[in-house]
Amino acid sequence: MLQLFEFIGRNRNFILFVLLEVFSFWLLVNNNNYWSVEYFNTANTLSARSLELSNAAREYTNLRNVNAALAEENRRLNELITKLQQQKPANAPVGYQADSAFANRYKFVTIAKVIEHSTHRADNYLTIDKGYADGIKEGMGVVSATGVVGKVKICNKKFSVITSILHSQFMVSTKLLRSGDQGTAKWENNTTPSLIQLKDISRYTTIMKGDTAVTSDQNIVFPPGIAVGIVKSFRVAPDQAFFDIDLKLSTDFSKISYVYLVENKLLEQQQSLQESLTPKRK
């Protein structure tokens, strides 16, 4: 307390000056209409600006919750779209009616956050923060909000490792939306994480830059219609029967944050039936 009095004593002239300035300003504002209006407008402007900054800071700190909510909404919408597509497939003949179990076979199980991933190796993987405790199983498809990501390779209770589409052995049954022709998308470049190659498309197919490539109806891991990429370039040699097509991947792996786990509930039945034919083919 003594130090406070000593400080006031040493600076009494300056403190008196400040108090007189404040009092003068108060008299000016309260006895002059022009300055009263100016003070009112300035105070309102500063108050609105401070509230705007405060709201912006609060919204920024809440971005994580907003992102999680949007990811959950995308999951529900993707599941609904997939169900509707299976109930009434495009170009289905008149009278075709999908079995209810078949139409509902794809389930978007959960959302997961990517906590580690690679893009410049020959065989790339992702690690997510969900495991079998969250309903994840090996072999499940993994997609992002923009397209195909990969497939679950292994998982434990809390984490899972995903084989990325940027893997030398990973292949996706893919079709071009414009023509409907089907082929296989595979990462053969091994150096450019934004491009993937589409094979087995006949040279007699009409292809244009910008064509969209999506997962085909013959894919048992991914629902049909999930974006794979956009045709960036294509070429064919005189002695080739098929195009060499480069697709710009729909999923930007440099910015990937959240993924969706997709389960084909009829996968085991379909695989066991197809595998039962294997001995007959030998």
C-alpha positions in Angstrom: 0.0 0.0 0.0 2.9 2.4 0.9 4.4 1.8 -2.5 1.1 2.7 -4.2 1.0 6.0 -2.3 4.6 6.7 -3.2 3.8 6.0 -6.9 0.8 8.4 -6.8 2.9 11.0 -5.1 5.7 10.8 -7.7 3.3 10.9 -10.6 0.6 13.2 -9.2 0.9 15.8 -11.9 0.6 13.3 -14.7 -2.4 11.6 -13.0 -4.1 14.9 -12.5 -3.5 15.8 -16.1 -5.1 12.5 -17.3 -8.1 13.0 -15.0 -8.6 16.5 -16.3 -8.4 15.3 -19.9 -11.0 12.6 -19.2 -13.3 15.1 -17.5 -12.9 17.6 -20.3 -13.7 14.9 -22.8 -16.8 14.0 -20.8 -18.0 17.6 -20.7 -17.4 17.9 -24.5 -19.4 14.8 -25.3 -22.3 15.7 -23.0 -22.6 19.4 -24.0 -22.0 19.2 -27.7 -24.4 17.4 -30.0 -21.9 16.9 -32.8 -19.2 15.3 -30.6 -21.9 13.3 -28.7 -23.1 11.7 -32.0 -19.5 11.1 -33.1 -18.7 9.4 -29.8 -21.8 7.3 -30.0 -21.0 6.1 -33.6 -17.4 5.4 -32.8 -18.2 3.5 -29.6 -20.8 1.4 -31.5 -18.3 0.7 -34.3 -15.6 -0.4 -31.9 -18.1 -2.5 -29.9 -19.3 -4.2 -33.1 -15.7 -4.9 -34.2 -14.8 -6.4 -30.9 -17.8 -8.6 -30.9 -16.9 -9.7 -34.5 -13.4 -10.6 -33.4 -14.7 -12.4 -30.4 -17.2 -14.5 -32.5 -14.5 -15.2 -35.1 -12.2 -16.5 -32.3 -15.0 -18.6 -30.8 -15.9 -20.1 -34.3 -12.2 -20.9 -35.0 -11.9 -22.8 -31.7 -15.1 -24.7 -32.6 -13.9 -25.8 -36.0 -13.1 -29.3 -34.8 -16.6 -29.9 -33.7 -18.0 -28.4 -36.9 -15.8 -30.7 -39.0 -16.9 -33.7 -37.1 -20.5 -32.8 -37.5 -20.1 -32.3 -41.2 -18.3 -35.6 -41.5 -21.2 -37.4 -39.8 -23.7 -35.7 -42.1 -21.7 -36.8 -45.1 -21.7 -40.4 -43.8 -25.5 -40.4 -43.5 -25.9 -38.9 -47.0 -23.5 -41.3 -48.6 -25.4 -44.2 -47.0 -28.7 -42.9 -48.3 -27.4 -42.3 -51.8 -25.9 -45.7 -52.0 -29.2 -47.3 -50.9 -31.2 -45.4 -53.4 -28.8 -46.3 -56.2 -29.0 -50.0 -55.4 -32.8 -49.9 -55.2 -33.1 -48.4 -58.7 -29.8 -48.8 -60.6 -29.2 -46.5 -63.6 -30.1 -48.1 -67.0 -31.8 -51.0 -65.3 -34.4 -52.7 -67.6 -38.1 -52.2 -67.0 -39.4 -54.6 -64.3 -36.1 -55.0 -62.5 -36.6 -54.9 -58.7 -33.6 -55.1 -56.4 -33.8 -57.5 -53.5 -34.1 -55.5 -50.2 -31.1 -57.2 -48.6 -29.0 -56.6 -51.8 -30.1 -52.9 -51.9 -29.1 -52.4 -48.3 -25.9 -54.5 -48.4 -23.5 -51.5 -48.1 -23.3 -49.9 -44.7 -21.2 -46.8 -43.8 -20.0 -48.1 -40.4 -18.2 -45.2 -38.9 -16.1 -42.1 -39.4 -12.4 -42.1 -38.6 -9.6 -39.6 -38.5 -6.4 -40.2 -40.4 -3.5 -39.9 -38.0 -0.7 -41.0 -40.3 -0.3 -41.6 -44.0 2.3 -41.8 -46.8 2.1 -41.0 -50.5 5.6 -41.3 -52.1 6.4 -44.9 -51.5 5.7 -47.8 -53.9 3.3 -49.2 -51.3 1.5 -46.6 -49.2 -0.7 -47.0 -46.1 -2.8 -44.9 -43.8 -3.4 -45.3 -40.1 -6.8 -44.3 -38.6 -7.9 -43.8 -35.0 -10.6 -46.5 -35.0 -10.4 -50.3 -34.6 -12.5 -53.4 -34.1 -14.0 -51.8 -31.0 -15.7 -49.4 -33.4 -17.0 -52.1 -35.7 -14.2 -52.1 -38.2 -13.2 -55.4 -39.9 -10.4 -56.4 -42.2 -11.4 -56.0 -45.8 -13.7 -53.1 -45.4 -13.7 -50.4 -48.0 -12.5 -46.9 -47.1 -13.6 -43.7 -48.8 -13.3 -40.0 -48.3 -15.8 -37.2 -48.9 -14.4 -37.0 -52.4 -13.6 -40.5 -53.5 -11.9 -43.9 -53.0 -9.2 -44.2 -50.4 -8.4 -47.9 -49.9 -9.2 -51.0 -47.9 -8.6 -52.1 -44.3 -5.6 -54.3 -44.1 -5.3 -55.0 -40.3 -6.8 -53.6 -37.2 -6.6 -53.8 -33.4 -9.0 -52.5 -30.8 -8.2 -48.8 -31.3 -6.4 -48.4 -34.6 -6.5 -49.7 -38.2 -4.1 -49.7 -41.1 -5.5 -49.0 -44.5 -4.0 -50.2 -47.8 -4.0 -47.0 -49.9 -5.2 -46.8 -53.5 -1.6 -45.6 -53.9 -0.3 -49.1 -53.5 1.3 -51.2 -56.3 -1.0 -54.2 -55.7 -4.3 -52.4 -55.1 -6.8 -52.5 -57.9 -10.3 -51.0 -58.2 -13.0 -52.1 -60.7 -13.8 -48.8 -62.4 -16.1 -47.5 -65.1 -16.3 -44.3 -67.2 -19.6 -42.5 -66.6 -19.9 -41.2 -70.2 -19.5 -44.4 -72.0 -20.1 -47.0 -69.3 -17.0 -49.0 -70.2 -15.4 -50.8 -67.3 -11.7 -51.3 -66.6 -9.3 -51.6 -63.7 -7.7 -48.6 -61.9 -4.2 -49.2 -60.5 -1.4 -47.0 -59.3 1.4 -47.9 -61.7 3.3 -44.6 -61.9 4.5 -44.9 -58.3 5.9 -41.3 -58.3 2.9 -39.0 -58.7 0.3 -39.4 -55.8 -2.3 -37.4 -57.7 -2.5 -39.7 -60.7 -3.7 -43.3 -61.2 -3.9 -45.4 -64.4 -7.0 -46.9 -65.8 -6.5 -50.1 -67.9 -8.6 -52.4 -70.1 -10.7 -49.7 -71.8 -11.1 -50.6 -75.5 -9.4 -48.4 -78.0 -12.7 -48.1 -79.8 -14.3 -46.4 -76.9 -14.9 -42.6 -77.2 -13.0 -40.9 -74.4 -12.7 -37.2 -73.6 -10.6 -35.3 -71.1 -12.6 -34.5 -68.1 -14.6 -37.8 -68.2 -15.5 -39.0 -64.7 -14.4 -42.5 -63.5 -16.3 -44.2 -60.6 -16.4 -47.5 -59.0 -18.3 -50.0 -61.1 -21.3 -52.2 -60.2 -19.0 -55.3 -60.2 -17.0 -54.0 -57.2 -17.7 -56.0 -54.0 -15.6 -53.8 -51.7 -16.9 -50.3 -52.6 -20.5 -49.2 -53.4 -21.0 -48.4 -57.1 -20.7 -44.7 -58.1 -17.9 -43.7 -55.7 -15.6 -41.3 -57.5 -12.1 -42.6 -58.5 -10.9 -39.8 -60.7 -11.1 -37.6 -63.8 -9.6 -38.4 -67.1 -6.5 -36.2 -67.5 -4.9 -37.8 -70.5 -5.1 -40.9 -72.7 -3.1 -42.5 -75.5 -3.0 -45.7 -77.5 -0.2 -47.2 -79.6 -1.0 -48.6 -83.1 -0.4 -52.2 -81.9 -2.5 -51.8 -78.7 -6.1 -52.9 -78.2 -6.6 -50.8 -75.0 -6.1 -47.2 -74.0 -3.5 -46.1 -71.5 -5.5 -43.6 -69.4 -4.3 -41.3 -66.6 -6.9 -40.3 -64.0 -6.5 -37.4 -61.7 -7.5 -38.9 -58.3 -10.6 -37.5 -56.7 -9.1 -37.9 -53.3 -6.3 -35.4 -52.4 -4.1 -37.5 -50.2 -2.0 -34.4 -49.2 -5.1 -33.0 -47.4 -7.0 -36.1 -46.3 -8.3 -35.8 -42.7 -11.5 -37.9 -42.3 -12.5 -41.2 -43.9 -15.6 -43.4 -43.9 -15.5 -47.2 -43.4 -17.9 -49.1 -45.7 -19.0 -52.7 -45.0 -20.5 -55.0 -47.6 -22.8 -57.1 -45.4 -23.1 -59.7 -48.1 -19.4 -59.9 -48.8 -18.8 -63.3 -47.2 -21.7 -64.9 -49.0 -20.6 -63.5 -52.3 -17.0 -64.5 -51.9 -17.8 -68.0 -50.7 -20.1 -68.6 -53.6 -17.5 -67.4 -56.1 -14.7 -69.4 -54.5 -16.8 -72.5 -54.7 -16.5 -72.4 -58.5 -12.7 -72.2 -58.4 -12.1 -76.1 -58.4 -14.4 -76.5 -61.4 -12.4 -74.1 -63.4 -9.2 -76.1 -63.0 
